[in-house]
């Protein structure tokens, strides 16, 4: 169940499609017949995000019909520390479930009044068995369903000392019916009780883990419902399209509904939605880049100043700097905030033909692999003794190492494909459709991403100036180097910066250029937030788009077209956790006045 959205890890999730729940029969097209083919449509809907409790209370489903994994154990009351573990001024402990208020009373002195709902109350907490005072804390009571989880919730704001927090948690653990919450379980209960959808749950997780202002802004926009509105509009339009197709199938012959009055405008609407989806799918993965961050790799020969540049960017001695060639054997990573966006910088082993041993060669191989996978590539060269031919030899060596890493990667992929096959169900519960052009699309996307430019940094400008070289000499050298590197790599050189890590000359200019590059990768032509922020969203939108494309191009009749729209609606609904096919009936009777 994707409700935890990273809060509980892949192992704690169960697939949405593992246990479908049919909530009501669908009267439209219970049995469709076309050219001797019988097709039984979906008879209802999965309940995703509409609130298990609300459906049971309304009588639409019985409690026995709800799959075990979709209903919280109402007998359980859970508790956990909500603030970060460790010493601090204040710690917040949350309790949720039917026994929340009772547990608070057990930790209070005899005769203590029930706290007023949503008001902070000062209370002395005691150990239930010994009446030993634990702390003076502020407590709050939030009656369900108007609480975060939709259940009765108690929050204990105690002092943040380790002994105090531990003793309060142990006291709660001694209360009957209470247990420690699993990772993400509070959010899971909020989802199952209809207090938030999957997009909001994911945005909450992203907000909690935001490292930069850019990540914070994107998470807040998603929580505000900017994305859900578009998904709901697409879904509403597709429900109308499906209703029209089903009405044409079941009532076209008897009620005189002509094909051109139904199918032509339906195809136009589907074509319009498909165009929008493809536009968002070709966004350069901006949302994922903001959420997860970009990767920048520093490559070059030994002693060019890669580690020195990393230390300058990090503002600390993150990597060892030594005049001895080959000091860096493995990748050193530093996480940075560049222009409000996260970026991971890899300092890699120096590249040289005459490597000393197998360990250095392995480091070079990892350097090439990091360079291949990077979003931003920076070639660092020694500008004090720059020889163009030597630089080209380093580039050729890099290409050779990349090819070797690529062969190893292909071999690993082949082994994986043999194990799981082409159609695999991932942790999120959707199937990857093995359509004819999927591989081509992915290959095209990878090609677009990898055909990025190269930023070149010529370090040790101070030593170059010490030899009597002028600015004109440096410009001439840059002009000679750029086309040679472009020819060798096949990618354009976007910039050449002369810097000195010792004197910091030119460093600010390079950092600004790096910032501009990062912002260009994540910028949008409009102020709208990126729609796709996770691989889950992209996979499901692509699955929906594939279904719509098949709807437009199939010649197997309206029955198959209706099934394709069903598939598309189900994939789209899984993005934010809502698939309700009953809405289709309302549209049918409203638009076509069936049964008047």
N, C-alpha and C positions, 0 to 999 in steps of 0.2 A: 504494500500500500504506500503510494508515493506521498502520503500526508506529511511524513517527517521531513521530506525534501532535504536530506542531508543532515538533519538534526540527529537521526538515529543510525546512520550508516546503512549501507546496502543490505547488510545481513539482517537488519531489523525491519526491512520492508517486505511486503507481500504484493504480488501483482494484482492490479485492478481487475484484470480479465480472468483471474483464477477461479472465481466463484460468482458467476453472474446471478443477479437477483431480478426476477421478473415481477414487477409490481402491479401490473394490470393488463388484461388482455387488450389487444388492439383489434378493433372491429374491421379495420380496413384491410382487405386482402388477406384473410386468414389462410386461404389456399388460392394461390395464383396458378393459372394454367396458361401456357403459351407454347404452341407447336408441340403439344404432347409432353411438355416439361412441367413438373410440379415443383413449385418453389414455396417453402414455408418461411414467411418473414419472421422477424423478431417479434415476439408477442408482448413485449413490454420494454422496460428500461432498467438499466443498472441504477442503483441509487448511489450517487457520487456527489457529496457535498451539499445535498439538499437537507441533510439532517436525519439520522436514523431515528432519533427520538421523536421528531416531528411527524415522520411517516407512520410510526407505530401509534402515536397518540391520535392521529387523524383517522386511523382505521384502514388506511390504504394497504398496509401490510401488517401481518401479525409478527410478534417477536420471534416465533419459531421459524419464520421465513427469512429472517436476517442471518446471513452467514456469520459464523463465529468471529472471523477476523474483522468484520465490519461493525461489531457492537462491543463497546467497552463493557467490562465486567462491572455492573453497577454495584455489586457487593464490595468492590475494592475502593478504598480511599487511599490515595497516593500522596506522597510528600517528597520534597527534595529541596536542596538549597538552590535558589534561582540566581544568586550573585556568584561571582567567580570564587573558586575555592582559594583560601589563603587568608592571611591576616588583613583586616581592614577596619575602618571606623564602624560601618554598618554591614550587616548581612541580612538578606531577605530569604526566608524559608516559606515555601508555598505548600499548602495542603488543599487537595481537591477531591470531592466525592461526598457521599451521603453522611460520612462520619466526620467531616471536617470540623464542624462547630463543636461536636461532642469531644473531639480530641483537644480542642482549645480549652474547653471547660475542665478537662482532666488535668491539664497543665496549669490550671489556675487555682487560687486558694478557694477553700470551700465557701460557698455562698456568693461567689463572684457573679455579677450580673452578665447576661448575654450582651456582648457589645452591640451598639447600634449599627445597623447596616451602613456601610460605606463611610463610617466615621472612625478616625484614628483614636484608639483608647490606650492609655498607659496601663500596663499590667505587669505584675510580678509573676514570672513563670516559676513553677516548682517542679521537682521530680515527683511523679505521682505516687511512687511507693514509699518514699521517705519524707516527703514534704520539704526537701532541701531546696532553698532558693537557688535558682539558676541564673536569672538575669531580670532586669527591668526593661521591658520591651514595649514597643508600639505594636498593637495588633489591629487588623482590619478584617471585617467579615463582609463577603460579597455573596448574597443569596443567588442561587441559580434561578432562571437561566441567564440573568443579566450579570454574567461574569465572564472572565476570559475563556474558561473551558465550557461554560454553559451549565456547570454544576455548582454546588455550594463550594466556595473557595475561602480559605483563611490565609492571610499573609501575616507572618511574624517578622517584624523588623527589630532584630536583636543586635547587640554589640558584636562587632566582627572578630573578636578574639577566637583563636582556634579552639580553646577549651570550652568557651561558651557555646559556639556553634555545634561542636561535637556533642555536648551534653544535651542540648535541645533536640538534636536529631535522634539521639538515643532514647530520650524521653518519648518522642513521638513514635519511635519504633516499638516501644513497650505497650502502646495503646492497641486494643483488639481491633482487628480489621484493617489496620494500616500497614502499608508496605512502601518501600522505596520506589519511586517512579522510574520507569525505563527512560532511555534517552528519547527526547522528543514526545513523551507521552502526554504532556499537558497540551501541546499543540495538536496532537492526534485527537484528543478528546474534543478540543474546540472545533476541529474539522467535522468529526462524526456527529457532533451536536448542532451543526449548521452555523456555527459562529464565524467561520471563515472558509474560503475555498482554497484549492491547492496553490493558486498563484499568490494569495496572501500569505499562506504558510511558508512558501519558498521565499517570498520577499522578506518576511520576518527573519528567517534564517540568514539571508544575505545582509540584512541590516545589522544583525548582531555581529556578524563577522566582517563588516566593512572596515577596511584599513585606510581608505582614502575618501576624500570628499566626492569624487566621481562615483565610487561604489555606493556611498551613502545616498547620493541624489538618485541614482538609478533604482535602488531598493525602495526609497520613499515614493517614487513615481509609480512603481508597480503596486505598492500597498494602497495607493490612492485610487486604484482601479483603472488607470489609464489603459492598461492592456486588456483587461477583462471586457471593457466596453466594445472593443473591436471584435474580440472573439464572440461575444454575445450577438453582435450585429451579423457577423458571418453565419452564426448558428441559426439565428432567426430567419435569415434569408434562405438558408438551405432547408429549414423545416417547411417553409412555404413551397419551395421547389419540389420537395418530396411529396408534400400533400397534393400538389397539382398532378404530379406523375401518377400517384396512386389513384387519384380520382379518375384520371383518364383511363387507367387500366380497368378499374372496377365498374365505372359508370359511363364510360365513353360511348359504348354502343347503344345502351338503353336510353340515355338522356341527351344524346345528340351533342356531346362535347367533341369538337373537332380537334384534330391533332395540331393544326397550325395555330389555333387559339391558345393552346396550352404548352406544347413542347417547344415552339420557337421562342417565346419570351422566357421560358424556363432555361433553355440553353444559353440565351444571352446573359441572364443573371448569373448562371454558373460560370460562364466564361469571364465575366467581370470579377467575380470573387477569386477565381483561379489566377487572374492577372495580378490582383493585389497580393495574394499569397506568394507568388513567385517573386514579386518585388521585394517582399520582406525576407525571403529566403536568400536573395542575392545581396544582402546588406553587408557583406564582408565580415560577418560574425562580430559585429561591433559590441552587441550586448554581452556575448560570452567573453570578449576581450576585457571589457570593463569589469565584469564580475570576477573573472579568474586572473586577469592581469596579462600583460604581454611579456615575452621572453626576449631578452637581448643577449647576444653572444659576442664576446671579445675574442678574436682569433688573431694569430700572427706568429712570427718567428720568436725564438727565445730572446729575452732581454730587450724586447721592443718597448716594454712599459705597460703591458696589459694589467699586471697586478697593481702597479702604481696608479693607473687610471681607475681601477676598481676602488682602491682606497680613497682616492680623491672624490669619487662619486658617492661613496658610502659615508665619507666624513670620519672614518676611523680605519685602523689597521686591520682590515678584514682578511687580507692575504699577505703571506710572507713575501718580502721584497729582498732580492739578493742579486749581486752581480754574477753569481754562478749560473750558467745556462741550465735550463731544465729544472729550476726550483719547483715550479708548479707541475705536479704529476697528475692530479685529479682535478675535477671541476669544483671551483669555489663559487658558491651562490650567495648573492646578497639581494634582499627584497627592499625596493626603494619606492618612494612616492615621487613620481615625476609629473608635475603639472596637475596634481590632484588625481592621478591614475596610477594603479599599481604596476610595477615592472620588476621582473627578476633578471638580474644581470649575472651572466656566467663568465667567470674568469677561467680560461682553459689552458691546457698545456701547450707550450710552444711547438711550432711545426718546423722541423728541419729534416733534411734527407739523411744526414749522418747521425741517426739517433743512437743513444748509448746502449740501451738494453730493451728487453721485451716490455718492461714496466713503462718506459717512456713511450714505446710504440703504442701500447694500449691507451695511454693518456692522449696521444695524438688521435687515435681512432675515436675516442670519446669527444674530443674537440670537434672533429668533423661531424659527428652525429648531432652534437649540440648546435653547430652552425646550420645544419640542414633543417633542424626542427625550429629554429629561432624565427621570431616575428621581425626582429630588428637585428641586422648583422653589421658588425663593426670590425674592420680590418685595421689592426694597429701595427704600424711599421716604425722603425727607427729612422727618424728624419735626419739625424746627424751624419749618418754614413749610408744614405739611401742609394742603392743600386737597383735600377729598374729591372734588370734581368734577374737579380736575386729575388726580388719581390714576386716576379712572375713564376719563378720556380716554387716558391712557397704556395702560390695559388694553385699551381698544377698538382702539388702534393696534396693540398686540401681536397681537390677534386677527386683524386685517386682514393683518398681515405673515405670520402663521402660515398663513392661507388661501392667500396667494400662494406660500409655500414648499411647501405641500401640493400645489398645482396643478403646480408644477415637478417635484415628486417623482413624481406620477402620470404626467406626460409621460415622464419618464425610465424609469419602470417599463414603460410601454407600448412604448417603443422596445426595451427589453431583452427583453420577451416576444415581440416580433416576431422578434428574432434567435435566441433559444434555444428558443422554444415553451414549452408548459406542462409537458411531461415532460422534465426535464433531468437528466443524470447529473453529480453534483458531484465534487469532488476526492476524496471519501471512497469513491466507488464504489457508492453506492446510488441507486436511481431514486426520484424523488418521485412517488408515485402520485397521479394526478389524479382522486381520487374526488369524488363529488358534493358532499360537505359540507366538504372541506378548506378552501376559501376562507372559508366561514362560520365555521369553528372559529378560523382565524387572525384573522379580523376581530373575533370575540368576544374572543379573548385580547388583541388590541391595544386593544380598547375598555376591557377591565378594567384594563389597565396604564395607559392614558392618563387614566382617571377618578380621578386621584389628587388629594390635597389640595394646597393652596398654603400655604407658610410665608411670613409677612410679617415683614419687619424694618423698624422705624422707627428710622433712624439719627439721630445728632446730638441725643441726649437732653440733653446738657449745654447746648446752645444753647436748647433748648425750656425748660429750667429757668431759664435766664438771663432769659427774658422774664416770669418770675413765674408760670409755669404749675405746677400741683401734680400729684401722683400721681392725684388724682381726675379732673383735666382729661384726663390721658393715658388713663385707663381709659374715660372717656366718649367720647373720640375713637376709641379702638379699637373700642368697642361700635358706634359709628356706621359705621365703615369696613368692618367684617367682612361684614355682610349685603349691603352695596352691591357689594363685590368678588365675593361668592358669586353674586349675581344677574347680574353682568356676565360672569363667567367660566363659570358653570354648574358649578363645582367648589367643594367646601367649603374654607374657610380653616381649616387645622388649628391654627394658632398665630399670635399677634402678639407680637413681642418688641421692646421699646424698648432700644436700646443706644447706646453712644457709642464709636466707633472711636478717638477721641482719648484719652478717659480710661479706656477698657476697661470702663466700667460696663455691666453686663448682658451682656457678651460671653461670659463663662463659662456663664451660664445658657443662652444661645443655642447654644453648642457642645454642651452636654449634651443639649439638645433635638434637635439635629442627630444626635448620637450615638444617641439613643433611636430616632429615625426610621430610621437606617441599620440598627440591630439588629432593629427590628421587621420590616423588609423581608426580612431573611435568617434570621429566627428560625423555629424549628420547634416544634410543640406537644409533640414528644418530643425526646429527646437524640440521635436517629438522625441520621446524616449525610445530606445531600441525595443522592438516588440519581443524579439527572441533573446532570452538571457541564459538559457540552458540548452544542453544537447537534447534533453527530453522534449522541450518545446519544438525544436527544429525537426526532430524525427517525426513528431506527431503532425506538425503542419505539412511536412513533406508527404506523409502518408495520406493526409486529407487531399492534398493537391494531386497526388497520383490517382486517387479515387475519382476526383472530379475530371481529371484528364481522360480516364477510361470512360466515364459517363458521356463525355462529349464525342468520343471516337468509336464507341461500340456500335455494332450494327445487329446486335442480338435481340433487340426489342426493348420495350419499356420496362419489362420485368427486371432485366439485368441492370438497366439504368437506375431503377429504384434501389436495387441492392447496392450499387456503387455509392449512391447518395447516403444510404444507411451506413456503409463503411466509413464514408467521409465524416458524417455526423458523429459517429462513435469516437473516431480519432480526435476530432476537434473538441468534443465534450470532455475527453480525458485530460486535456490541457489544464482546465480549471476545475474539473470534477463535477460535471453536470451532463447527463445524457437522459433526456426524458422524451421518449417517442410519443407520449400521449398528446403533446402539444400539436402534433400533426392532425389529430382528429378535429381539434377546435378550428384549425385553418380550413379544413375540408368543408365543414358545415357552414362556416362563415362566408367563404368565398364562392361556394357553389350551391348553397342552399339545398343540400341533399336532404330528402325526406320531407319537404314542405307539403 
